[in-house]
């Protein structure tokens, strides 16, 4: 019996392997996709049907053969398939790729991984994290390696909320801050894998001293199991092999979601405070050329 392809497989490899099992019309769709997979992620269903010289219902049937719910779902998984490849560089980048080709691959991988993260986010987890953050006496953001810039970005966003906030990238500083935590403090530990020994130990120290620890990390990871609350971000790239690119974008998006949640919880009256902070930057900027704005 032929195994039904699963969307966790490498979709491009699966399509190639299944070519001989497809009927004539489905094979035309497959060949149109394989000619230029990156272009296929940008096609509308009508465009792909035209490229393959088949009907739009045929394209939809083809997508369902590969366990997709429809053409939009198929395109997401096609982009994810393109996103696997060369160690230590990024997303199927080949040595002979043109600038346009490797730029396109990286952008497609990032979009695909963001969408996968979007589908995996749990409303209950986000709501719980937002509630802890809005009640915090002070907030500490901890990140190491590729997560360190995300912790700094979080500081830039959260200082606007009139809550004392700092970010720390150095493990020794994180350990000392965690040791000085008390009830009412919130520590946000950011780790894509959730397997870094130091950040796990530091989360444990913070909790032992009374802090609430929120992990932005992989579900079921050692860090997740140490935290008070978790915003689960399922890994979409192997950070042991690849440079952490789209993983960092996903973490930044989660920080933005949490900051937005805190803003909305503060209510309409808080908007004037944010407006005043934003307007304080106006004197630092030159007028836009040709806009008529001063």
C-alpha positions in Angstrom: 0.0 0.0 0.0 1.3 3.5 -0.9 1.7 5.6 2.2 -0.3 8.8 2.1 2.1 11.7 2.2 2.2 13.8 5.4 2.6 17.5 5.5 5.6 17.2 7.9 7.5 15.5 5.1 9.7 17.5 2.8 6.9 18.4 0.3 9.2 18.9 -2.7 10.9 15.6 -2.2 7.5 13.9 -1.7 6.1 15.4 -4.9 9.2 14.1 -6.8 8.8 10.7 -5.3 5.1 10.5 -6.1 5.3 11.7 -9.8 4.8 8.2 -11.3 1.7 7.6 -9.1 -0.1 10.7 -10.1 -2.7 10.8 -12.9 -1.9 12.8 -16.1 -3.5 16.1 -14.9 -2.0 15.9 -11.4 1.4 15.2 -12.9 1.1 18.4 -15.0 0.5 20.4 -11.8 3.5 18.7 -10.1 5.8 19.5 -13.0 4.7 23.1 -13.1 5.5 23.4 -9.4 8.9 21.6 -9.7 10.0 23.8 -12.6 10.1 26.8 -10.2 8.9 26.0 -6.6 9.7 29.5 -5.4 7.5 31.1 -8.1 4.7 28.6 -7.3 4.5 30.0 -3.7 3.5 33.3 -5.2 1.0 32.0 -7.7 -2.7 32.3 -7.4 -4.6 29.1 -8.0 -5.7 30.5 -11.4 -2.1 31.2 -12.3 -0.9 27.7 -11.4 -3.8 26.2 -13.3 -2.8 28.2 -16.4 0.9 27.2 -16.0 0.0 23.6 -15.8 -2.7 23.8 -18.4 -5.3 22.2 -16.1 -8.5 23.4 -14.4 -8.6 25.0 -11.0 -10.5 22.1 -9.4 -7.6 19.8 -10.6 -5.2 22.0 -8.7 -7.3 21.7 -5.6 -7.5 17.9 -6.0 -3.7 17.8 -6.4 -3.3 19.7 -3.1 -5.5 17.3 -1.2 -3.5 14.4 -2.5 -0.6 15.9 -0.5 -2.7 16.3 2.7 -3.3 20.0 2.2 -6.7 21.5 3.0 -6.5 23.7 -0.1 -4.2 25.7 -2.3 -3.3 28.4 0.4 -2.4 25.6 2.9 -0.4 23.8 0.2 1.6 27.0 -0.5 2.6 27.4 3.1 4.0 23.9 3.3 5.7 24.4 -0.1 7.5 27.4 1.3 8.4 25.4 4.4 9.8 22.7 2.2 12.0 25.3 0.4 13.2 26.4 3.8 15.3 23.3 4.5 18.8 23.0 3.2 22.4 24.1 3.6 24.0 23.8 7.0 25.5 27.0 8.5 24.1 29.3 5.8 20.3 29.3 5.5 17.2 27.7 4.0 18.4 25.6 1.0 20.8 28.3 -0.2 23.2 26.9 -2.8 26.7 28.1 -3.6 25.7 29.1 -7.2 22.4 30.9 -6.2 22.1 34.4 -7.4 21.4 37.2 -4.9 17.7 37.2 -6.0 17.5 33.5 -5.5 19.0 33.2 -2.0 17.2 36.4 -0.9 13.9 34.9 -2.1 14.5 31.6 -0.2 15.3 33.4 3.0 12.2 35.6 2.8 10.0 32.5 1.9 11.4 30.6 4.8 10.8 33.4 7.3 7.2 33.8 6.1 6.5 30.1 6.3 8.0 29.8 9.8 6.0 32.8 11.0 2.8 31.3 9.8 3.6 28.0 11.4 4.3 29.8 14.7 1.0 31.7 14.3 -0.9 28.5 14.0 0.8 27.0 17.1 0.3 30.0 19.5 -2.2 29.2 22.3 -4.6 32.0 23.3 -4.7 30.7 26.9 -0.9 30.9 27.2 -0.7 34.4 25.8 -3.5 35.7 28.0 -1.8 34.2 31.1 1.5 35.8 30.2 -0.1 39.2 29.6 -1.9 39.0 33.0 1.4 38.3 34.8 3.2 41.1 33.0 0.6 43.7 33.7 0.7 42.9 37.4 4.5 42.9 37.6 6.4 45.0 40.1 9.3 45.0 37.7 10.2 42.9 34.6 13.6 41.3 33.7 14.1 39.9 30.2 16.8 37.2 29.9 18.2 36.0 26.5 21.4 34.5 25.4 23.0 34.0 22.0 20.5 34.5 19.3 17.8 35.4 21.8 19.8 38.3 23.4 18.7 40.9 20.8 15.1 39.8 21.4 15.5 40.5 25.1 16.8 44.0 24.3 13.9 44.6 21.9 11.5 43.7 24.7 13.1 46.2 27.0 12.6 48.9 24.3 8.9 48.0 24.1 8.1 47.5 27.7 9.8 50.5 29.2 6.8 52.6 27.9 4.5 50.9 30.4 5.8 52.7 33.5 7.0 49.4 34.9 10.8 49.1 35.8 12.2 46.9 33.1 15.7 45.7 32.1 17.2 43.2 29.7 20.3 41.1 30.4 22.4 39.0 28.0 25.3 38.1 30.3 24.7 34.8 32.2 26.5 36.0 35.4 24.3 39.2 35.5 21.2 37.1 34.9 22.2 34.8 37.8 22.7 37.7 40.2 19.5 39.4 39.1 17.6 36.1 39.6 19.1 35.7 43.0 17.8 39.2 44.0 14.3 38.6 42.8 11.3 38.7 45.1 7.6 38.1 44.9 6.1 40.5 42.4 9.0 40.4 40.0 8.5 38.8 36.6 11.4 37.2 34.7 10.9 36.5 31.0 13.3 33.8 29.8 13.7 33.6 26.0 15.2 30.5 24.5 14.3 29.0 21.2 15.4 25.4 22.1 14.7 25.6 25.9 17.8 23.4 26.3 20.5 25.9 27.4 21.7 24.9 30.8 22.5 28.4 32.1 19.1 29.9 31.3 17.3 26.8 32.8 19.3 27.1 36.1 18.7 30.9 36.2 14.9 30.4 35.7 15.0 27.9 38.6 16.9 30.4 40.9 14.4 33.2 40.0 11.4 31.0 40.9 13.0 29.9 44.2 13.3 33.5 45.2 9.6 34.2 44.5 9.6 35.5 40.9 7.1 34.6 38.3 9.0 33.2 35.3 7.5 33.3 31.8 9.3 31.2 29.2 9.1 32.0 25.5 10.4 28.7 24.4 9.8 25.2 22.9 6.8 23.4 24.5 7.9 20.5 26.7 11.5 21.7 26.9 13.5 21.7 30.1 13.0 25.5 30.4 9.3 25.2 29.8 9.1 22.7 32.6 10.9 25.1 34.9 8.7 28.2 34.3 5.6 29.4 36.0 4.0 30.1 32.6 5.0 29.4 29.0 4.3 30.9 25.6 5.0 27.9 23.4 6.9 28.5 20.2 7.5 25.2 18.4 10.9 25.0 16.7 10.7 25.6 13.0 14.5 25.5 12.2 17.4 23.5 13.6 19.4 26.2 15.5 22.1 23.6 16.1 22.9 23.6 12.4 21.5 26.8 10.9 22.1 30.4 11.8 19.0 31.4 13.9 17.2 33.7 11.5 13.5 33.1 11.3 13.5 31.8 14.8 14.5 35.2 16.0 11.8 36.9 13.9 9.2 34.6 15.5 10.5 35.5 19.0 10.3 39.2 18.1 6.7 38.8 16.9 5.8 37.1 20.2 7.2 40.0 22.2 5.2 42.4 20.1 2.0 40.4 20.8 2.7 40.5 24.6 3.4 44.2 24.4 0.2 44.9 22.5 -1.7 42.8 25.0 -0.4 44.9 27.9 -1.2 48.1 26.0 -4.8 47.0 25.5 -5.2 45.8 29.1 -4.1 49.3 30.3 -7.2 50.7 28.6 -7.9 53.9 26.6 -6.6 56.3 29.3 -3.1 54.9 28.8 -3.0 55.8 25.2 -2.2 59.5 25.9 1.0 58.3 27.8 2.1 56.3 24.8 1.3 59.2 22.4 3.4 61.6 24.5 6.4 59.2 24.3 6.0 58.9 20.6 5.7 62.6 20.1 8.9 63.2 22.1 10.8 61.8 19.1 9.5 64.4 16.6 12.2 67.0 17.2 14.8 64.3 16.5 13.7 63.7 12.9 14.3 65.7 9.7 11.1 66.5 7.7 10.2 64.1 5.0 11.5 65.2 1.6 8.7 66.5 -0.6 6.0 65.6 1.9 5.2 69.2 3.0 5.6 68.1 6.6 7.6 70.2 9.0 
